[in-house]
Amino acid sequence: MRLIVTRGNAFHAEKLLSGAHLITIGRPRTSDVFLPNLQQIEMAKIREALETTRGNITKAAKLLAYRSRQTMLTKMDGYGIARDFGDLGA
């Protein structure tokens, strides 16, 4: 088991992801933590779903359990993902 002790200093996510445990002495600044945020994870999942469905937005929306194709389009536009992303013919 690996142990990482910090005094609010920056650390990298790969140290945590490699099975290490983190103990912070004092209060770390939010900007010091380099973990993926929810938006980055959602954007990656959208891209993955579009690649899996070869760009079929309706099928990708269903894979992600979004209520509609429009929800998927709104999220894609918000993240700057091209509407033809994952489409092999584009």
C-alpha positions as CSV (number, residue, x, y, z in Angstrom):
1,M,0.0,0.0,0.0
2,R,1.3,3.4,-0.9
3,L,0.6,6.5,1.2
4,I,0.8,10.1,0.1
5,V,0.9,12.8,2.7
6,T,0.5,16.5,1.6
7,R,0.2,19.8,3.2
8,G,-2.2,21.2,0.6
9,N,0.4,21.0,-2.1
10,A,-0.4,19.8,-5.6
11,F,-0.5,16.1,-6.4
12,H,-1.4,14.3,-9.5
13,A,-4.4,12.0,-10.0
14,E,-2.3,9.1,-11.4
15,K,-0.8,8.8,-7.9
16,L,-4.2,8.1,-6.5
17,L,-5.3,6.0,-9.4
18,S,-2.3,3.7,-8.9
19,G,-3.7,2.5,-5.6
20,A,-2.2,5.0,-3.3
21,H,-4.1,6.5,-0.3
22,L,-4.0,10.2,0.3
23,I,-3.8,11.9,3.7
24,T,-3.9,15.7,3.6
25,I,-2.6,17.7,6.6
26,G,-4.3,21.1,6.7
27,R,-6.8,22.2,4.1
28,P,-5.9,21.7,0.5
29,R,-6.8,24.3,-2.0
30,T,-9.3,23.1,-4.6
31,S,-7.0,24.2,-7.4
32,D,-4.3,21.8,-6.1
33,V,-6.3,18.7,-6.9
34,F,-6.1,17.5,-10.5
35,L,-8.9,15.0,-10.6
36,P,-11.2,14.8,-13.6
37,N,-14.4,16.8,-13.0
38,L,-17.9,15.6,-13.8
39,Q,-18.1,17.5,-17.1
40,Q,-14.8,15.9,-18.4
41,I,-16.2,12.5,-17.5
42,E,-19.5,13.1,-19.2
43,M,-17.8,14.5,-22.3
44,A,-15.7,11.4,-22.5
45,K,-18.7,9.1,-22.1
46,I,-20.6,11.0,-24.9
47,R,-17.6,10.6,-27.2
48,E,-17.4,6.9,-26.3
49,A,-21.1,6.4,-27.0
50,L,-20.9,8.2,-30.3
51,E,-17.9,6.1,-31.4
52,T,-19.7,2.9,-30.3
53,T,-22.8,3.8,-32.3
54,R,-20.8,5.1,-35.3
55,G,-22.2,8.6,-34.8
56,N,-25.8,7.6,-34.4
57,I,-27.0,10.3,-32.0
58,T,-30.3,8.6,-31.1
59,K,-28.6,5.3,-30.2
60,A,-25.9,7.0,-28.3
61,A,-28.5,9.0,-26.3
62,K,-30.2,5.7,-25.4
63,L,-26.9,4.1,-24.3
64,L,-26.4,7.0,-22.0
65,A,-30.0,6.9,-20.7
66,Y,-30.8,10.4,-21.9
67,R,-34.5,11.2,-22.2
68,S,-34.2,12.3,-25.8
69,R,-32.0,12.9,-28.9
70,Q,-32.4,16.6,-28.2
71,T,-30.8,16.2,-24.8
72,M,-27.8,14.6,-26.5
73,L,-27.6,17.3,-29.1
74,T,-27.7,20.0,-26.4
75,K,-24.9,18.3,-24.4
76,M,-22.8,17.8,-27.6
77,D,-23.2,21.5,-28.5
78,G,-22.4,22.5,-24.9
79,Y,-19.2,20.5,-24.9
80,G,-18.2,21.5,-28.5
81,I,-18.5,18.0,-29.8
82,A,-19.2,18.0,-33.6
83,R,-22.6,16.6,-34.6
84,D,-20.8,14.2,-37.0
85,F,-18.4,12.9,-34.3
86,G,-18.0,9.1,-34.5
87,D,-19.5,9.0,-38.0
88,L,-17.0,7.0,-40.1
89,G,-18.5,8.4,-43.3
90,A,-18.0,12.1,-42.3
